[in-house]
Amino acid sequence: MLDSIRERTHGWMAKVILALITIPFALFGIESYFSNKSADDTVAKVDGHKISRLTFDRAIKDQRAELAASMGPGFDPAMLDDPKVKQSILDNLIKQQLLITHARSLGMVVSDAQLAKFIGAVPAFQENGQFSVSRYEQVLRQQGMTVADFERRVRDELLMNDMRATFAQSPSMSTRVVKQFANAFEQQREVSMTKLATADLLKQVQITPAQIKAYYDAHQLDFNLPAQAKFQYVVLSLDDIAKNIKIDDASVAQYYQANSTKYSEPEQRSARHILIAVTANADAAKRAAAKAQADALFKQVSADPAKFAELAKQYSADPGSAASGGDLGWFPRSAMVKPFADAAFTMRPNEIKGPIATDFGYHIIQLTGIKPAQVQPLEAVKPAIVSELQKQQASKQFADAAERFSNQVYEQSSELQATAKSLGLTVVNSDWIARTGGANAGILSAPKMLTALFSDDVLKNKRNSEAIEVSPNTLVSARLLAYQPATVQPLVTVNAKILQLLMQQQARVLVQQKGDDLLAQLRAGKEPASVHWGEFKLISRSHAELIPPKLLEPVFAANEKTMPAYMGGMDVNGDYQLIRVTRVLPVVEPDANKLKAMQTQLAGIVAQQAFADYLASLTKSAKIEITKSALEKAAN
């Protein structure tokens, strides 16, 4: 929620860096964090700069994790096997490389001082509120990153951010253009609808066995079952080692005392705010206009504090909080830019202050709560301390065990039992797994692991795979148990599926024909008895959820003088929608404050489009070579 008012060191870029050090490979990377070049095929070259297969695999892995988190049980990992999805991910990597290359060609650099200031402000690298070199090196070492690789990646991110910021300066939009936009965007039209359901026509469809057989013969690839295999595998994990390490209470107490600041929570405050956006380098006239609008809003909310949330929704330019009435939630002082923090942390509950000037514009702030600083008691943090001490001790044991594990699975490549017995591990049998992995692959779904599993060395030579690091401090080796080559499912297995598919296809043809016929009659001035219109509803371009996307523009293009107007077409569910437009409601001209907010929003849209056009021009003029074979193998 704080994205538009945090300092750069505490904003979205800081989240990027924290992601890099807590979830390895969390971002689409231009280059590998590691110096390991094995299986590092080139997926693409951008003006001679390589994008490795390893980098691309990690980008896909990150996308998979994001989708799984956002979609929950409904997420199907197979959706990332779609060539179009893979190409889209690669396109993002290419655009990042283009941004970095072009920034450097313009002489843009991130100085050592800028880099040091940014990294020094990341809380994960601090002790007692100050940057700690030892802490910095420790965190990176725990994640398997070198300082040089990490700092190179941060420089790239800062450079790309500076390029984006160039386009973030909102262009000036005339009042006339904004009014035209408001009229088009907020215009309301009265419509009524009726639906012709495809399901209602299924009973009219007759499919013959010959049609099913013909479809089956013409679509063999649709019924192909990919090659699958079962594997035995063993896992060596630092976490598993840590669980077996006993930590006494004295060690816990000693660690707690030595790291007391780590368990102290600073004072936090909660607030709402209204942001009137204007950049720090805007001309005097723009800043004066923004200040005047902020002054007017401050007077409004001071006179009637109960309207603060309503006015924030209407006028605030902060996309992260406006929709929730300007609510920023709880935040420590360090999360905000200094002028905002200085104001918020001297206010009393329910007090309103403003306008407060920052690099983002002018803020009106309403304080909604205070949480005093507090220290977490030992008992509350004891489990976390035990876990940390276990991992510290386990890391020493893991290094030795990892070397033994890697050597033994290689030297005794015909079986895994000896390695498991030597290190106290368990041999596990997998379910059937395809080259693309999937949910049933579990820990074996890591791209490098899948590549090893389906290599000739494992499938044909029946040897153990090498020890693969599937995640930080987790090694896996596997060997083949059983193999099923790719096959085409017999017709008897897929007969019902094809029947249902063909019935749906033909029913949609029938409903399309019926709908088009009714539409022609309506446009000719006839009202068929079979058409039963639903209730009248008001829609606008911003609230047209009921209208199929492809019919939205025809609805708003209908001539007011010749209404009622009719349009129809298939919706995303395969049903036919008939729409009747009966009248256009007059638009209420927005007041000055709302017009100003819309002016800012429209300018932002134009700036975003300018950035997209800029990226498109870089792409068009660049020499981009894509290795299709490496792209197809990636993350499979």
JOSUL-V230190 format. One record per residue. N is the residue number from 1. RES is the residue in one small letter. SS is DSSP state (a for helix, b for strand, c for the rest). OMEGA is omega in degrees with one decimal (none if undefined). D_FIRST is the distance of its C-alpha to the first C-alpha in whole Angstrom. Layout:
n res ss omega d_first
N RES SS OMEGA D_FIRST
N RES SS OMEGA D_FIRST
This chain:
n res ss omega d_first
1 m c -171.8 0
2 l c -166.8 4
3 d c -172.4 6
4 s c 179.9 8
5 i c 177.1 9
6 r c 170.8 10
7 e c -177.6 13
8 r a -180.0 15
9 t a 178.5 16
10 h a -176.9 12
11 g c -174.1 10
12 w a 178.1 11
13 m a 176.9 14
14 a a 177.4 14
15 k a 177.2 13
16 v a -177.5 16
17 i a 177.7 18
18 l a 177.2 17
19 a a -178.9 17
20 l a -175.3 21
21 i a 179.4 22
22 t a 176.5 21
23 i c -175.3 22
24 p c 177.0 24
25 f c -176.2 24
26 a c -179.4 21
27 l c 169.9 21
28 f c -176.6 23
29 g c 176.6 26
30 i c 179.4 28
31 e c -180.0 31
32 s c 173.2 31
33 y c -173.2 30
34 f c 178.0 34
35 s c 179.8 37
36 n c -175.8 38
37 k c -178.9 40
38 s c 179.5 41
39 a c -174.5 40
40 d c 179.0 38
41 d c 177.6 40
42 t b 178.1 38
43 v b 180.0 37
44 a b 171.5 36
45 k b 180.0 37
46 v b -174.9 35
47 d c 177.4 38
48 g c 178.7 39
49 h b -174.7 36
50 k b 166.6 36
51 i b -172.8 33
52 s b 175.7 35
53 r a 178.7 35
54 l a 177.1 33
55 t a -178.9 30
56 f a 177.4 30
57 d a -179.1 31
58 r a 176.6 28
59 a a 178.0 26
60 i a 179.5 27
61 k a 179.1 26
62 d a 178.6 23
63 q a 178.8 22
64 r a -179.0 24
65 a a 180.0 22
66 e a -179.5 19
67 l a 179.3 21
68 a a -179.8 22
69 a a -176.2 19
70 s a -175.4 17
71 m a 178.8 21
72 g a -176.4 22
73 p a -178.7 26
74 g a -177.8 26
75 f c 177.0 26
76 d c -178.2 29
77 p a -177.4 29
78 a a -178.6 32
79 m a 178.8 30
80 l a 175.6 29
81 d a 179.2 33
82 d c 179.7 33
83 p a 179.7 34
84 k a 178.8 32
85 v a 178.2 29
86 k a 180.0 30
87 q a 178.9 31
88 s a 178.3 28
89 i a 178.3 26
90 l a 178.3 29
91 d a 178.0 28
92 n a 177.8 25
93 l a 179.8 27
94 i a 180.0 29
95 k a 177.6 27
96 q a -180.0 25
97 q a 178.3 29
98 l a 178.7 30
99 l a -177.7 27
100 i a -178.6 28
101 t a -177.9 32
102 h a 177.3 32
103 a a 179.3 30
104 r a 179.1 32
105 s a 178.2 35
106 l c 179.4 34
107 g c 178.9 34
108 m c 179.0 30
109 v c 170.5 30
110 v c -175.0 28
111 s c 176.2 30
112 d a -179.6 31
113 a a 177.8 29
114 q a 180.0 26
115 l a -178.8 26
116 a a 179.8 27
117 k a -178.1 24
118 f a -177.5 21
119 i a -179.6 23
120 g a -178.8 24
121 a c 179.7 20
122 v c -175.9 19
123 p a -177.3 19
124 a a -178.1 21
125 f a -175.0 24
126 q b 170.6 24
127 e b -177.4 26
128 n c 176.9 26
129 g c -178.9 24
130 q b 178.3 26
131 f b -179.6 26
132 s c 179.8 29
133 v a -178.1 31
134 s a 177.6 32
135 r a 179.2 29
136 y a -178.6 28
137 e a -179.7 31
138 q a -178.5 31
139 v a -179.5 27
140 l a -179.8 28
141 r a 179.5 31
142 q a -179.4 30
143 q c 176.0 28
144 g c -179.7 31
145 m c 172.4 30
146 t c 179.1 32
147 v a -178.1 31
148 a a -179.8 32
149 d a -179.4 31
150 f a -177.8 27
151 e a 175.3 28
152 r a -179.8 29
153 r a 178.0 26
154 v a 177.3 23
155 r a 179.5 26
156 d a -179.9 25
157 e a 179.2 21
158 l a 179.4 21
159 l a 178.1 24
160 m a 179.1 22
161 n a 177.9 19
162 d a 177.4 22
163 m a 178.1 23
164 r a -177.1 20
165 a a 178.1 20
166 t a -178.1 23
167 f a -177.5 22
168 a c 178.1 19
169 q c -174.1 21
170 s c 176.4 21
171 p c 178.7 25
172 s c 179.3 27
173 m c -179.0 27
174 s c 179.1 30
175 t a -179.7 30
176 r a 179.9 32
177 v a -178.7 30
178 v a 178.5 27
179 k a 177.4 29
180 q a 178.3 31
181 f a -179.8 27
182 a a 179.7 27
183 n a -179.0 30
184 a a -173.9 30
185 f a -174.0 26
186 e a 178.5 27
187 q c 178.6 30
188 q b 176.4 31
189 r b 179.6 34
190 e b -178.7 36
191 v b 167.6 37
192 s b -171.6 38
193 m b 169.7 38
194 t b -174.5 41
195 k b 170.8 40
196 l b -174.2 43
197 a c 176.8 42
198 t a -177.6 43
199 a a -178.7 44
200 d a -177.6 47
201 l a -178.9 49
202 l a -177.3 49
203 k a 178.8 52
204 q a -175.4 54
205 v c 176.3 53
206 q c 179.8 56
207 i c -178.7 55
208 t c 174.9 58
209 p a -179.6 58
210 a a 178.0 59
211 q a 178.4 56
212 i a -179.3 54
213 k a -179.6 56
214 a a 179.0 56
215 y a 179.6 52
216 y a -178.3 52
217 d a -176.4 54
218 a a -175.8 52
219 h c -178.6 49
220 q a -176.6 50
221 l a 179.9 47
222 d a -175.6 45
223 f a -179.9 47
224 n b 172.0 47
225 l b -177.7 46
226 p c 176.2 45
227 a c -179.7 46
228 q b 178.8 45
229 a b 171.1 46
230 k b -176.2 46
231 f b 164.3 46
232 q b 178.3 46
233 y b 175.0 44
234 v b -176.8 43
235 v b 172.3 40
236 l b -174.2 40
237 s b 175.5 37
238 l a -179.8 36
239 d a 179.5 34
240 d a 176.8 37
241 i a -176.9 39
242 a a -177.5 37
243 k a -176.1 37
244 n c -179.4 41
245 i c -179.0 41
246 k c 178.7 41
247 i c -178.0 40
248 d c -176.2 41
249 d a -179.3 40
250 a a 178.9 41
251 s a 178.5 39
252 v a -178.8 36
253 a a 179.8 37
254 q a 179.9 38
255 y a -179.4 34
256 y a 179.9 33
257 q a -177.3 34
258 a a -177.2 34
259 n c -174.3 30
260 s a -178.5 30
261 t a -179.8 27
262 k a -176.6 25
263 y a 174.8 25
264 s b 178.5 24
265 e b -179.0 20
266 p c 176.2 20
267 e c 177.2 19
268 q b 178.6 15
269 r b 174.2 14
270 s b -176.0 12
271 a b 166.3 11
272 r b 174.3 11
273 h b 171.9 11
274 i b 180.0 13
275 l b 169.1 13
276 i b -169.1 16
277 a b 169.7 16
278 v c -175.0 19
279 t c -176.7 20
280 a c -177.5 21
281 n c 177.0 24
282 a c -178.8 25
283 d c -173.7 28
284 a a -178.0 29
285 a a 180.0 29
286 k a -179.2 26
287 r a 179.3 24
288 a a 179.3 27
289 a a 178.8 26
290 a a -180.0 22
291 k a -179.9 23
292 a a 177.8 26
293 q a 179.1 23
294 a a 178.0 21
295 d a -178.9 24
296 a a 179.1 25
297 l a 177.8 21
298 f a 178.5 22
299 k a 179.9 25
300 q a -176.2 24
301 v a 176.4 21
302 s a 179.6 24
303 a a -178.0 26
304 d c -176.8 25
305 p a -178.3 21
306 a a -179.1 21
307 k a -175.3 20
308 f a -177.3 17
309 a a -179.3 15
310 e a -179.9 17
311 l a 176.7 17
312 a a 177.9 14
313 k a -174.1 14
314 q a -169.6 17
315 y a -174.8 16
316 s c 179.2 13
317 a c 177.2 12
318 d c -176.4 9
319 p c -177.2 8
320 g c -175.3 4
321 s c -174.9 5
322 a a -176.4 9
323 a a 179.8 10
324 s a 177.4 9
325 g c 179.4 11
326 g c -175.6 9
327 d b 179.3 8
328 l b -177.7 6
329 g b -179.4 8
330 w b 179.8 10
331 f b 172.8 10
332 p b 179.9 14
333 r a -174.9 15
334 s a -177.0 15
335 a a -173.3 11
336 m c 172.9 12
337 v c -169.6 14
338 k a -178.9 18
339 p a 179.4 18
340 f a -178.3 15
341 a a -179.5 15
342 d a 179.0 19
343 a a -174.5 19
344 a a -174.7 16
345 f c 171.1 18
346 t c -176.7 22
347 m c 173.7 21
348 r c 178.4 22
349 p c 179.3 20
350 n c 177.3 20
351 e c 177.7 21
352 i b 178.5 20
353 k b 174.8 20
354 g b -11.8 20
355 p b 177.1 20
356 i b -177.1 19
357 a b 171.7 19
358 t b 178.2 17
359 d c -177.7 17
360 f c -177.9 15
361 g b -178.3 17
362 y b -177.3 17
363 h b 165.0 15
364 i b -172.0 16
365 i b 172.0 15
366 q b 179.9 16
367 l b -177.1 16
368 t b 179.1 15
369 g b 179.2 16
370 i b 172.2 18
371 k b -179.7 19
372 p c 175.4 22
373 a c -179.8 22
374 q b 178.0 24
375 v b 179.1 26
376 q c 179.4 26
377 p c -177.5 30
378 l a -176.2 31
379 e a -178.1 32
380 a a -176.1 28
381 v a -177.1 28
382 k a 179.6 31
383 p a -180.0 30
384 a a 179.4 28
385 i a 177.8 31
386 v a 179.9 33
387 s a 179.8 31
388 e a 179.9 31
389 l a 176.6 34
390 q a -179.1 35
391 k a 178.0 34
392 q a 179.9 35
393 q a -177.8 39
394 a a -177.8 38
395 s a 178.0 37
396 k a 179.1 41
397 q a -175.5 42
398 f a -178.3 40
399 a a 179.0 41
400 d a -179.4 45
401 a a -179.0 44
402 a a 179.0 42
403 e a 178.1 45
404 r a -179.9 48
405 f a -178.0 46
406 s a -179.2 46
407 n a -174.5 49
408 q a -179.6 51
409 v a 177.0 49
410 y a -175.9 51
411 e a 178.4 54
412 q c -168.0 54
413 s c -178.1 53
414 s c 178.2 55
415 e c -177.6 53
416 l c -173.8 50
417 q a -177.8 52
418 a a 178.5 53
419 t a -179.8 50
420 a a -179.0 48
421 k a -177.4 51
422 s a -174.8 51
423 l a 179.3 48
424 g c -178.6 47
425 l c 180.0 45
426 t c 175.2 45
427 v c -176.1 46
428 v b 175.4 44
429 n b -179.5 45
430 s c 169.3 43
431 d c 175.1 43
432 w c -176.5 43
433 i b 174.6 41
434 a b -179.6 41
435 r c -178.6 40
436 t c 179.1 37
437 g b -177.4 36
438 g c -174.3 34
439 a a -176.7 33
440 n a 179.6 36
441 a a 178.0 36
442 g a -176.3 34
443 i a 180.0 34
444 l a -174.5 37
445 s a 178.2 34
446 a c -176.2 33
447 p a 180.0 34
448 k a 179.9 37
449 m a -179.6 38
450 l a 177.5 39
451 t a 179.6 40
452 a a -177.6 43
453 l a -175.9 43
454 f c 174.2 45
455 s c 178.3 46
456 d a -177.4 50
457 d a 179.9 51
458 v a -174.6 49
459 l a -174.6 50
460 k c -176.3 54
461 n c 175.7 55
462 k c 177.8 53
463 r c 171.8 52
464 n c 170.0 49
465 s c 172.4 46
466 e c 176.1 45
467 a c -177.0 42
468 i b 174.8 39
469 e b -176.3 36
470 v b 174.5 34
471 s b -177.2 31
472 p c 176.2 31
473 n c 176.5 34
474 t b -179.4 35
475 l b 178.5 38
476 v b 169.0 40
477 s b -176.3 43
478 a b 176.0 45
479 r b -174.3 48
480 l b 171.8 49
481 l b -178.2 50
482 a b -176.1 51
483 y b 174.5 50
484 q b 179.0 50
485 p c 178.4 51
486 a c -179.7 49
487 t b 174.2 51
488 v b 179.6 51
489 q c 179.8 51
490 p c -178.0 54
491 l a -177.0 54
492 v a -179.2 55
493 t a -173.9 51
494 v a -176.0 49
495 n a -177.5 52
496 a a 179.6 50
497 k a 179.4 46
498 i a 178.7 48
499 l a -179.3 50
500 q a -179.7 47
501 l a -179.2 45
502 l a 177.4 48
503 m a 178.2 48
504 q a -179.2 45
505 q a -177.2 46
506 q a 177.9 49
507 a a 178.1 47
508 r a 175.7 45
509 v a 179.8 48
510 l a -178.2 49
511 v a 176.2 46
512 q a 179.6 46
513 q a -179.4 49
514 k a -179.9 49
515 g a 179.2 46
516 d a 179.1 47
517 d a 178.4 51
518 l a 179.7 49
519 l a 179.2 47
520 a a 178.8 50
521 q a -179.9 52
522 l a -180.0 49
523 r a 177.5 49
524 a c 177.4 53
525 g c 178.7 53
526 k c 178.4 54
527 e c -178.2 52
528 p c -178.6 52
529 a c -177.3 53
530 s c -178.9 51
531 v c 179.5 48
532 h c -175.2 46
533 w c 174.3 43
534 g c -177.7 40
535 e c 178.7 39
536 f c 177.7 37
537 k b 175.8 34
538 l b 178.7 32
539 i b 171.2 29
540 s b -179.9 28
541 r c 179.8 26
542 s c 179.1 23
543 h b -177.7 24
544 a c -175.4 27
545 e c -176.9 26
546 l c -172.5 30
547 i c 174.0 31
548 p c -174.5 32
549 p a -175.6 30
550 k a 179.1 33
551 l a -175.2 35
552 l a -179.1 32
553 e a 174.8 33
554 p a 178.5 37
555 v a -177.1 36
556 f a 176.2 34
557 a a -177.9 37
558 a c -177.5 40
559 n c -178.1 42
560 e a -175.5 42
561 k a -176.2 46
562 t a -180.0 47
563 m c 8.9 45
564 p c 176.1 45
565 a b -176.2 43
566 y b 172.9 43
567 m b -178.5 41
568 g b 179.2 41
569 g b -179.2 40
570 m b 175.7 39
571 d c -175.0 35
572 v c 179.8 33
573 n c 179.4 35
574 g c 175.3 38
575 d c -178.3 39
576 y b -179.3 40
577 q b 171.2 39
578 l b -177.0 41
579 i b 175.7 39
580 r b 177.2 41
581 v b -172.3 39
582 t b 178.7 41
583 r b 177.7 40
584 v b 179.6 37
585 l b 178.4 36
586 p c -179.1 35
587 v c 175.2 32
588 v c -177.6 31
589 e c -178.0 30
590 p c 177.0 27
591 d c -173.5 27
592 a a -178.5 27
593 n a -179.9 23
594 k a 178.5 22
595 l a 178.3 24
596 k a 178.7 22
597 a a 179.1 19
598 m a 178.2 21
599 q a 178.5 22
600 t a -179.5 19
601 q a -178.9 18
602 l a 177.4 21
603 a a 177.1 21
604 g a 178.5 18
605 i a 179.2 20
606 v a 179.3 23
607 a a 177.7 22
608 q a 179.0 20
609 q a 177.9 24
610 a a 178.6 25
611 f a 178.5 24
612 a a 178.3 25
613 d a 178.1 28
614 y a 177.9 28
615 l a 179.4 28
616 a a 179.8 30
617 s a 176.3 33
618 l a -179.4 32
619 t a -177.1 33
620 k a -175.9 36
621 s a -177.1 38
622 a c 172.7 37
623 k c -175.5 39
624 i b 178.8 37
625 e b -179.6 39
626 i b 177.9 38
627 t c -173.3 40
628 k a -177.6 40
629 s a 178.9 42
630 a a 178.5 39
631 l a -179.6 37
632 e a -179.8 38
633 k a -172.9 39
634 a c 176.0 35
635 a c 176.5 33
636 n c none 36
